[in-house]
């Protein structure tokens, strides 16, 4: 039994690191969100507000007339393009949960401290920038193709962001993690 556990130790180490990191970061994020959980004012958290502002900047930069308005009956920000309410940005749109999942995976396959930290920060920046781009493109697409919302929001754009995250994970494991350095030696 001891030999069997020993041979699966890397797997159990991965699982422990992944779930401990994921749980810890999720708890911290939920504590952060509790500061904005006011059912009467429908206040939107700071990270989501920042994402909405950056989406507005990007859409304005590519030539759209954009107005952001707080939603009156839910914690979200309405995106109004060319005078049409096309989308709303809610807490789940800020990609923090994706960044937490990404970080937990990278830590589970850890490398050296600095390499891991730099990869996590760089990866989260890439995820953030792609997420802002994703929301801006989705909003523009919904202005022109409102009937395609289920396909665009439910399939195309999630595949885009999760595909990039998967690519970052493959890059991490194959090129930068401790596993990669052991494999190449």
Secondary structure by P-SEA (a helix, b strand, c coil): caaaaaaaaaaaaaaaaaaaaaaaaaaaaaaaaccccccccccccaaaaaaaaaaaaaaaaaccbbbbbccccccbbbbbccccccccccccccaaaaaaaaaaaaaaacccaaaaaaaaaaaaaaaaaaaaaaaaaaaaaaaccccaaaaaaccaaaaaaaaaaaaaaaaaaacccaaaaaaac
